[in-house]
Amino acid sequence: MRILFMGTPDFAVPSLEALLAAGHELVGVFTQPDKPKNRGMKLQPPPVKVCALDHDIPVFQPTKLRDGTALETIAGLAPELIVVAAYGRILPQEILEYPKLGCINVHSSLLPRYRGSAPIHWAILNGDPETGVTIMHMALALDAGDIIAQSVTPIDPDETVETLHDRLAQMGAELLTDTVTAIGDGTAVRTPQEEEKVTQAPMLSRALSPMDWNRPARALHNQVRGLIPWPAAVTELNGTRCKIFSTSVLEETTGKAPGTVLSADKGGLIIACGGGTVLQINELQVDGGKRMKAADYLRGHPIPVG
């Protein structure tokens, strides 16, 4: 099948590679423009661009999709199907209507739950026991198209965004190849989303970072693992701002006030939380410092109990 692929970050790479491995003809790749990164602000290509060039696939990085130029490029490539995975742009109606087999999207949630830009993060932030990937037909409204196929995976109570992201990327790639085959065979189904079950997964911001020790330990643990690697959960220790990267919910309970330091030694930093619950900080990074185990930090920066 002649396919135009649209994607940008690491999440999309397995889907592109899976289409290639399945023998489809990738007529081109649309991806976001290169962006400056790191201290030198040198332009860095998106992961999808790197993958496409490695496979000699033509790459296009339009800055606009609504001025007719992108549609003209697409018409020249003449794809039968457009596959989108984390492209980061909303496609206008004229592009959605161009390919005879339509436009489909790989989305990292079980739609209609978590429409939006950060579905993996919000599934963990909310403590969901499971999530998955959805392949859907695209519509003008964000993530609102008919569902073609879904695949489900459990979320471990201690799993972080990073590991779940990688698993969902692979699941999406596998489900995508099966879905494209079904579309080619004419056996793909269309299931409208149930609007009354829609929830949103809005863009992340630093406003989500501050840890409120009045919340239960499990909620704070979810906050930590759901905000990795950015913007990260943040607290203050002895007046020093720290990012928190790893925590454990302890079985013990306490009558101490939320935020009280219960222990600060080689076992880590143990703090009282809301509802008498207890959280252990295992890994942190102070402003201007490097990421390290809490026990190592405490050796040079002792924190008094209580």
C-alpha positions as semicolon CSV with decimal commas, in nm:
position;residue;x (nm);y (nm);z (nm)
1;M;0,000;0,000;0,000
2;R;0,119;0,354;-0,076
3;I;0,139;0,528;0,261
4;L;0,233;0,880;0,370
5;F;0,352;0,878;0,731
6;M;0,321;1,178;0,964
7;G;0,500;1,171;1,300
8;T;0,766;1,347;1,504
9;P;0,894;1,203;1,838
10;D;1,035;0,870;1,954
11;F;0,685;0,731;2,007
12;A;0,620;0,735;1,631
13;V;0,940;0,559;1,522
14;P;0,826;0,198;1,590
15;S;0,512;0,259;1,384
16;L;0,715;0,383;1,087
17;E;0,954;0,090;1,116
18;A;0,665;-0,157;1,140
19;L;0,509;-0,028;0,819
20;L;0,843;-0,066;0,643
21;A;0,891;-0,418;0,779
22;A;0,543;-0,510;0,657
23;G;0,646;-0,421;0,301
24;H;0,437;-0,110;0,250
25;E;0,554;0,163;0,014
26;L;0,634;0,470;0,222
27;V;0,601;0,752;-0,030
28;G;0,711;1,019;0,217
29;V;0,726;1,137;0,575
30;F;0,587;1,460;0,718
31;T;0,748;1,569;1,046
32;Q;0,795;1,883;1,252
33;P;1,079;2,124;1,165
34;D;1,418;2,073;1,329
35;K;1,444;2,250;1,665
36;P;1,739;2,398;1,856
37;K;1,840;2,201;2,164
38;N;2,093;2,197;2,445
39;R;2,331;2,480;2,537
40;G;2,466;2,528;2,188
41;M;2,110;2,557;2,051
42;K;2,213;2,349;1,752
43;L;1,926;2,237;1,530
44;Q;1,832;1,876;1,602
45;P;1,619;1,664;1,365
46;P;1,313;1,486;1,507
47;P;1,356;1,110;1,564
48;V;1,112;1,029;1,283
49;K;1,319;1,231;1,037
50;V;1,634;1,044;1,137
51;C;1,456;0,711;1,086
52;A;1,311;0,815;0,751
53;L;1,645;0,933;0,614
54;D;1,807;0,608;0,729
55;H;1,558;0,429;0,503
56;D;1,588;0,677;0,213
57;I;1,231;0,800;0,252
58;P;1,163;1,157;0,132
59;V;1,113;1,391;0,429
60;F;0,895;1,703;0,433
61;Q;0,883;1,953;0,721
62;P;0,612;2,207;0,640
63;T;0,559;2,496;0,877
64;K;0,201;2,542;0,755
65;L;-0,066;2,293;0,654
66;R;-0,348;2,527;0,551
67;D;-0,196;2,736;0,270
68;G;-0,233;2,467;0,003
69;T;0,139;2,389;-0,022
70;A;0,120;2,076;0,195
71;L;-0,181;1,948;0,003
72;E;0,004;2,003;-0,324
73;T;0,296;1,799;-0,190
74;I;0,061;1,523;-0,078
75;A;-0,111;1,516;-0,417
76;G;0,229;1,471;-0,581
77;L;0,304;1,175;-0,355
78;A;-0,039;1,022;-0,422
79;P;-0,075;0,811;-0,106
80;E;-0,364;0,570;-0,069
81;L;-0,355;0,611;0,309
82;I;-0,212;0,865;0,554
83;V;-0,088;0,727;0,888
84;V;-0,035;0,971;1,175
85;A;0,147;0,899;1,501
86;A;0,223;1,187;1,738
87;Y;0,275;1,435;1,454
88;G;0,184;1,731;1,673
89;R;-0,026;1,914;1,414
90;I;-0,401;1,916;1,340
91;L;-0,473;1,822;0,980
92;P;-0,713;2,045;0,784
93;Q;-1,020;1,897;0,619
94;E;-0,873;1,903;0,268
95;I;-0,585;1,679;0,377
96;L;-0,813;1,447;0,575
97;E;-1,025;1,399;0,264
98;Y;-0,742;1,344;0,016
99;P;-0,637;0,976;0,044
100;K;-0,895;0,730;-0,086
101;L;-0,850;0,507;0,221
102;G;-0,854;0,801;0,461
103;C;-0,628;0,915;0,745
104;I;-0,571;0,704;1,057
105;N;-0,402;0,789;1,384
106;V;-0,208;0,591;1,647
107;H;-0,315;0,731;1,986
108;S;-0,165;0,625;2,320
109;S;-0,483;0,578;2,523
110;L;-0,807;0,382;2,519
111;L;-1,026;0,642;2,354
112;P;-1,254;0,813;2,432
113;R;-1,051;0,833;2,755
114;Y;-0,767;1,085;2,739
115;R;-0,808;1,283;2,422
116;G;-0,521;1,528;2,393
117;S;-0,146;1,568;2,397
118;A;-0,040;1,385;2,718
119;P;-0,248;1,067;2,754
120;I;0,033;0,851;2,894
121;H;0,116;1,102;3,167
122;W;-0,245;1,150;3,274
123;A;-0,314;0,777;3,295
124;I;-0,034;0,753;3,552
125;L;-0,113;1,081;3,727
126;N;-0,467;0,955;3,785
127;G;-0,349;0,615;3,906
128;D;-0,527;0,419;3,632
129;P;-0,482;0,041;3,652
130;E;-0,468;0,003;3,274
131;T;-0,435;0,191;2,948
132;G;-0,360;0,104;2,586
133;V;-0,343;0,223;2,228
134;T;-0,615;0,310;1,980
135;I;-0,606;0,317;1,601
136;M;-0,878;0,551;1,476
137;H;-1,000;0,730;1,170
138;M;-0,914;1,099;1,193
139;A;-1,169;1,378;1,217
140;L;-1,141;1,756;1,245
141;A;-1,207;1,746;1,619
142;L;-0,903;1,636;1,821
143;D;-0,888;1,257;1,872
144;A;-1,263;1,229;1,807
145;G;-1,270;0,995;1,506
146;D;-1,421;0,648;1,484
147;I;-1,224;0,370;1,654
148;I;-1,088;0,089;1,435
149;A;-0,889;-0,117;1,687
150;Q;-0,760;-0,106;2,045
151;S;-0,505;-0,296;2,255
152;V;-0,496;-0,294;2,636
153;T;-0,207;-0,318;2,884
154;P;-0,198;-0,302;3,266
155;I;-0,009;-0,022;3,440
156;D;0,215;-0,137;3,724
157;P;0,160;0,074;4,039
158;D;0,528;0,171;4,033
159;E;0,568;0,213;3,656
160;T;0,687;0,547;3,519
161;V;0,589;0,734;3,206
162;E;0,917;0,633;3,041
163;T;0,863;0,258;3,052
164;L;0,492;0,282;2,971
165;H;0,568;0,512;2,676
166;D;0,806;0,259;2,524
167;R;0,564;-0,031;2,568
168;L;0,275;0,162;2,415
169;A;0,492;0,268;2,120
170;Q;0,560;-0,097;2,039
171;M;0,197;-0,196;2,096
172;G;0,085;0,082;1,865
173;A;0,321;-0,035;1,593
174;E;0,193;-0,392;1,611
175;L;-0,170;-0,287;1,614
176;L;-0,107;-0,046;1,327
177;T;0,021;-0,312;1,088
178;D;-0,280;-0,535;1,160
179;T;-0,512;-0,239;1,109
180;V;-0,356;-0,136;0,779
181;T;-0,395;-0,493;0,656
182;A;-0,763;-0,488;0,756
183;I;-0,814;-0,154;0,579
184;G;-0,656;-0,296;0,264
185;D;-0,877;-0,605;0,286
186;G;-1,188;-0,399;0,348
187;T;-1,249;-0,573;0,683
188;A;-1,170;-0,283;0,918
189;V;-1,457;-0,180;1,145
190;R;-1,564;0,170;1,252
191;T;-1,695;0,225;1,604
192;P;-1,805;0,580;1,695
193;Q;-1,670;0,707;2,026
194;E;-1,910;0,739;2,317
195;E;-1,909;1,114;2,382
196;E;-2,038;1,076;2,739
197;K;-1,719;0,885;2,826
198;V;-1,475;1,145;2,689
199;T;-1,198;1,267;2,919
200;Q;-0,912;1,503;2,835
201;A;-0,533;1,478;2,859
202;P;-0,422;1,842;2,837
203;M;-0,067;1,959;2,780
204;L;0,163;1,937;3,082
205;S;0,297;2,246;3,259
206;R;0,513;2,330;3,558
207;A;0,196;2,416;3,747
208;L;0,157;2,040;3,802
209;S;0,500;2,008;3,968
210;P;0,464;2,124;4,332
211;M;0,406;1,836;4,575
212;D;0,136;1,896;4,836
213;W;0,220;1,677;5,136
214;N;-0,141;1,695;5,253
215;R;-0,224;1,456;4,971
216;P;-0,202;1,078;5,031
217;A;0,129;0,906;4,961
218;R;-0,016;0,712;4,666
219;A;-0,132;1,032;4,494
220;L;0,213;1,189;4,540
221;H;0,379;0,870;4,412
222;N;0,158;0,889;4,102
223;Q;0,257;1,254;4,058
224;V;0,626;1,167;4,068
225;R;0,608;0,881;3,820
226;G;0,362;1,065;3,595
227;L;0,573;1,378;3,550
228;I;0,899;1,208;3,447
229;P;1,105;1,335;3,272
230;W;0,934;1,678;3,247
231;P;0,823;1,888;3,425
232;A;0,897;1,655;3,721
233;A;0,746;1,664;4,068
234;V;0,907;1,931;4,287
235;T;0,939;1,996;4,661
236;E;1,165;2,186;4,904
237;L;1,405;2,022;5,145
238;N;1,547;2,257;5,407
239;G;1,470;2,549;5,176
240;T;1,636;2,385;4,872
241;R;1,418;2,316;4,568
242;C;1,441;1,956;4,445
243;K;1,300;1,753;4,161
244;I;1,184;1,411;4,276
245;F;1,237;1,120;4,038
246;S;1,170;0,806;4,240
247;T;0,951;0,731;4,540
248;S;0,797;0,433;4,721
249;V;0,468;0,414;4,908
250;L;0,534;0,252;5,245
251;E;0,286;0,024;5,421
252;E;0,338;0,194;5,756
253;T;0,120;0,475;5,892
254;T;0,195;0,774;6,112
255;G;0,023;1,028;6,329
256;K;0,271;1,301;6,235
257;A;0,165;1,612;6,042
258;P;0,195;1,596;5,662
259;G;0,541;1,708;5,549
260;T;0,715;1,587;5,865
261;V;1,048;1,415;5,803
262;L;1,023;1,074;5,972
263;S;1,363;0,942;5,870
264;A;1,662;1,069;5,673
265;D;1,941;0,815;5,646
266;K;2,091;0,549;5,418
267;G;1,742;0,411;5,361
268;G;1,635;0,735;5,197
269;L;1,410;1,019;5,301
270;I;1,079;0,918;5,458
271;I;0,806;1,180;5,490
272;A;0,458;1,187;5,641
273;C;0,172;1,250;5,396
274;G;-0,200;1,313;5,417
275;G;-0,426;1,059;5,581
276;G;-0,143;0,922;5,795
277;T;0,028;0,769;5,490
278;V;0,403;0,758;5,435
279;L;0,621;0,819;5,128
280;Q;0,987;0,736;5,078
281;I;1,196;0,953;4,843
282;N;1,456;0,738;4,666
283;E;1,601;0,967;4,398
284;L;1,617;1,344;4,360
285;Q;1,794;1,636;4,194
286;V;1,850;1,971;4,362
287;D;1,853;2,285;4,150
288;G;2,192;2,312;3,983
289;G;2,289;1,961;4,086
290;K;2,280;1,616;3,933
291;R;2,026;1,340;3,971
292;M;2,125;1,110;4,259
293;K;1,999;0,866;4,520
294;A;1,845;1,039;4,818
295;A;2,081;0,851;5,053
296;D;2,383;0,992;4,869
297;Y;2,239;1,344;4,890
298;L;2,174;1,309;5,262
299;R;2,536;1,218;5,334
300;G;2,642;1,567;5,233
301;H;2,321;1,749;5,324
302;P;2,177;1,605;5,645
303;I;1,811;1,681;5,714
304;P;1,687;1,673;6,076
305;V;1,408;1,432;6,162
306;G;1,088;1,598;6,267
